[in-house]
Amino acid sequence: MLDVLFIIKRNSHGKYFAKLSKGVRLKTEVNYLGMPTLGALFGLLPAMKADLNDIVEKQVEKKSVQSPWLFSYRLFRNLHYVVTYFLQVLRFAKYHEIFKQKQPAAIAVWNGHKLPAETLVYLAKSLNIKVWYFENGLLPRTTTLDCNGVNGTSSIPKDPRFYLNRDGSLASSTISSHSLVQRKPHKQRATQTETSLPDNFIFIPFQVPNDSQIISNSSWIKSMEQFYEEVVSAFDAYLNDAFYLVFKEHPSWPKHYEQLYDKHPNTLFANGNNTQELIQKAKAVVTINSTVGLEALLLGRKVITLGSACYNVPGLVIHCPNSDVLGKRIAVLDEWEMNESLRSRFLAFLQTEYCIPEQWVDAGTANIHAVERRMNGQDGFLKEFEEVSVDNTHHKNWLVS
């Protein structure tokens, strides 16, 4: 029986999982994703009974965003759906038998909300096997490790009382001095020069449109074009010669949105500008649920979110679940003030308790020891939380005195 079965592709994340498997004092093994095996035949019956429709539909949606012209043909879309479903049945069958053979108490995956890991998570939960989710760290030069999910489905409490009842002396006075890590642009993106910025503007960072953050954690914004239109429409009454909306395309997305560049006289795209500079000079940041929103909190800026985000804490950000609320919140943006005590305690919680030290790509002994302690339940993080519901998606209410 294994304590943890790490499941990953043979890539940079795979090298990290191999390092962890070797370094932690737990009974572990690394399984690299590959082709189905003969042993999978024994798992075909439970695999055929599994309902994988939601998983496959999300995958088809992601692919259709990436290749809209191709997926506009119903025949191709349906064929892709059938092939993807068949492949997930085979994967389910393969790991059904692997789990039965290895008997892991837990599995570890990267992100867990994308294929192929999402199928493995579905299988593990059906067999009452614990799941550990790894991701890039929420704070610069850290790693995420959560037993509930990542991003909007993470274990991070949304109740402000959880943070306000904590010891204020733990709040770091230097946390806003972090230098943010800049993403490298996609190799297909054209090189763009810096744009001269207006004195008074709101910063709106685009996100990767087929990422799970949009597909799974954004209930009403489903494209960057819609994101642009909703924000411009909500701000339109306030735009003038002295007030602009500054957008930036996501550096990891190869396509450009040229059709939006000159659509409104008081909007501009600053694709060549440094994101930290854009945050620091902006009056506020409007995001769906990007990490940029968390970076804006680090730098003390007001944040408006439109989707499910791990930092959607009342008093910390302004959350807008629909266009009507967005319009109302923008009207009082100048009067709204972030709770600074809440911000410092929230960031201190991330820094001292939630985030695993060191970025996974440069993981050393501090990272490995922190992962071991969390998986053993020794770091205190898991002890602070009540039991989650059976489907691992909803927290019970926090009880505070």
N, C-alpha and C positions, 0 to 999 in steps of 0.2 A: 504493500500500500504506500502511495506517495503522499507527501504533504502538499506539494504543488507540482502540477504538470504545466510547464511553459509551452504554449503553442504559438508558433510564429513562422513567417516566411524566412528564407535565407537572405536576409538583407541587414542593414545597419541595426535595426531593432532586434534582429535575430542574434547579432553579436553581443548586444547588450544583455539579452536574456541568457545567453550562454555564460556571460561573465557573472550574472547574478546566480545562476544555477550552481556554478562552481564556488562562488564566494559565500553564499548564505549557509548557515548551519542548520539546514533542513533537508529532508529527503526529497529531492527534486529530480526532474528530468526535463530535457528540452525535446519537444516533438516539432519537426519542421513539416509544414504543410506540403503535400505532394499529391501524387496520383492515388486513386483508390486501390485498395489491396484486395486479395482474394477473401481475406477474413471479413471484409465488409459485406459479403453475401449474407452472413448471418444477421446483419443489422438492417437488411432491406425491409423486412416486415414492419418494425417500429418506425422506420424512416418514411415508409409510404403512408403510415397513419398520421404522421406529424403534419400540422398545418403551417406551411412555410409561405403562404401567400403574401402576408404583410412584408416579410423580409425580401421576397423577390420583387414585389411591386416597388418598394423603395429603391432597389437596385436599378430597375428599369427606369424609374424617374430620374435617378442620377445620370444614367447614360443618355437619356433623352435631352437633358440640359446640355450635356457635352456635345452631342451630335443631333441637334434639333431637326435638321433637314432629313437625315436618315430615318429618324424615329417618327417622322410625320407620316410615314407609310405604315398603315395598320398591319399589313402582312409582315413587315420586318419587325415591328414592335411585338407582335404576337409570337413570332418565331423566336425572338430573343428571350421572351418571357419563358417559353416552354423549355428552351435549352438551359437557361439559368436555373429554372426549377429542378430540372433533371440533375444538374450538377450538384445542387444543394442536397438533393435526396441522397446522392452517392456520398457526399461529404458527411451527412448526418449518419448514414449507415456505417461508414468507416470509423468515425469517432465513437459511435455507440459501442462498438466492439473494443476499441482502444480503451475507453473509459471502464468497460467491464473488466478488461485484463489488468490495467494499471491501478484501478480503484483509487483515483486521486481524491483527497479531501477537498482540493480546490484546483482550479485551473487559472492560468494567468494569460491574458490576451492584451494586444495593443488596441486601444480605443474601444473596441467591442461593439460599436454601432455601425460598422461597415462590414461588407463581405470580404473575406470568408469568416471573420471572427464572429459575426452576428449569429450565424447558424450554430456555431459551437456554444455560444452563450445560451441560446434557446435550448439546446440539448442538455447542457449542464444544469440549467434551472429545472428542467423537467425531471432530472435525476437527483435533485436536491444536492448538487455539487456547488460549492461556493465559487464565486468568480471574482478574480482580482483584475481591475482595469488599470492599465498604464497609459499615460499620455504625457505630452509636453507639460512642463510645470506652469502653474498659473502666475507665479512670480518669476522674474528673470533668473536664469541659471538654476532652476529647480526642476523636479520631476513630479508628476502626479501619480499617486497610487491610491485607489479607492475601491471599496467593496460594493459600491452601489451603482457606479457609472461615472461618466465624465461629463464635463460641461453642465448643461441644464439638468442632468439626472444624477449629479454628484451628491455626496452626503453632506455638503456644506449647508448648514441651517439657513433658512430665509427669515427667521424670526429675529428682529433687532434686539429683543430682550436677552437672547443668548449671549450676545456680544457686550451689551451694556452692563450686564451683571458680572462680567469678568473683571479681573484685577487690572485696573488701568495702568499700573506700573509696568505691565508687560508690553504696552504699546511702545513701539520704537519711534523715537523722535527723528530718526534719520531715514525712515523707510521711503520717503518721497525723493531721496537723493539717488535712487537707482538709475543707472544708465540702461535704457531699454535695448533689447537685442533686435536689430533690424533684420527683416527677412530678405533673403537674396531673391532677386526677380527671376521669374521663369525664363528659361533660355529663349523662348519664342517671343518674349515681349520686346518691343522696340525700345531702344534707349531714349529716355526723355529727360529734358533739362528741367531745372528748378523753375518754378513759377513765382512771380512776385505776389506776395500775399497782401490782402487788404488789412486795414487796421482792426476791423470789427467783423468777425465771422464765426460761424458754427462749422465744426469739422464733421464730415460724414464719411467714414471709411466703408468701402464696398467689401464684400466677403466672397469666398469661393461659392458660386451659385449651386454647385452640385454636391457640396459638402454636407455631412450629416447635421451640422449646425442649422442649415437651411431646410433640408429635407425633413428632419425629425424634430427640430427644436424651434421652428418658426411657424406659428399657426396661421398667420395672415399675410406675411411677406414671403412670396415664393420666387421672386426674381429681383435682380438688381435694377432692372428697368422700373418695376413696380416700387421698389424702395425709393428710387429717385423721385418718381411722381408723387408718392405719398408725402415725402418730406418737403418737397417744393410746394405742394398744395397747402400743407399745414402752415408753412412759414410765409407764404406769398404775401399776405397782408402786411408783413413787417419788413419785407425786403425794400431797400432803397439804395440810393447812391453810396450810403455809408455802411451798409449791412449786406453781407454776402453769405452764401453757402459754399463751402469748399469741399469737394469730393476727392477721393483718391481710390483708384482701382486697386484691387488686391494684387500684390506682386506675384502670387503663385498662380494666378489665372492668366492664361496666355492671350485671351481675346481682349480687344479694346471696345469701348462703348462710344465710338465716334459720333453716333447719332444723337448723343446727349450733350456733347461738348459745348455747343452753342445754342442750346434749346431755350435757355432763359438768360436774360441779360445780367442777373445778379447771382449766377452760379458759375463756378469754374472748377476745373480738374487740375490738381497739383500732383500728378503721378510721379514726378521726379523729385518731389520734396521729401525730406526726412520726416517720418511719422512722429517722432518725439517732438520735433519743432512744431508740427501742425497741432499736436495736442496742447503744447505749452502756450501757443499763441492764440488758441481758440477760446471763445467765450464759453463754449460747452461742446460736448461730443454726442452725436446721435448715432446709435449703432443698433443692429438687430440683436446680436449676442456675442460680438467679437471680443477677442482678447484685448483689443484696443480699448474697449470700455474699461477693463480692469486696469490697464496701463494708465488710462485717464484718471482713475481713482488714485493710483499711486502718485500722480503728479498734481492731485488736488483739484481736478476739473469736474464740473457738473456733468452728469451722464444721463442720457435718455435711452432706454432700451425698448425695443419693439418685439423682441422674442424672448424665449425662455433662456435665462442666463444664470450661472451659478452665483452671481453677485446681485441678483434681483432682491435686495433687502430694502424694505420701506425705510426712508430716511437717508439711505445711502445713494440710491439712484431713483430716477423717475421712470416708472414702468408704464408703457402704453400698450394694452392688449388689442387696440383697434384704432381706426383713424379718428373716430370721434374723441376719444380720450387724448390722442396725440394733439389735436387742435386745442383742446382745453388746457392741457399742460403747458403748451408753448405760450399761451396767453399769460401765464403767471410765472414763466421761467425766471424773469428778473427778480421776482419776490422770493422764489424758493431758495432755501439755503440747505446745503448738505449738513448733516449732523457730524461735526468734526470728531467728537468723542467716539461715535459709532464707526467712522472711517478708520481712525487709528486703531481701535480694538479689532475691527474686522481684518485689517491688514496684518496686525500682530498675530492674530489667530492663524492666518495663512502662513506667515513666516515662521512662527515658532512651533506650530503643531500640525498643520495640514500638509504643507508642501514637504516633499522629500528633498534634502539638500543635494546640490550638484545636478547639473544638467545630465540627462541620461547618456548623451553622446560622449561626455567626458567623465563618466562615473568613476569614482574612486572608493576608498574604504568608507567614507562618510555616507555615501549613497547606499552602498551595499548593506552596511550595518543598520541604516534607517529602514530599508526595505525589510530586512530580517525582523526587526523589532515590530514593525507594523503587522507583518504576517503572523507573528507570534502573539499579537495583541499586547505588547509590552510598552508601547509608546504613549499610552493613555488616550490616543485619539478615538479609538473605537469605544472605549469605556464611557465616553461622554454622551454617546448617542443611545436613544431608545431603540427598541427593535423596529425594523422597517416592515412593511406589509409583505405578504407572501410573494407578490410579483416583483418585489424589490424596487418599486418606483415611487412610493409615497411614504413620507415620514409622518409619524404621529405628532400631535401638537406638543410643543415644548411646555413643560410645567415649571413655572418659575414663581418664586415667592414674591 
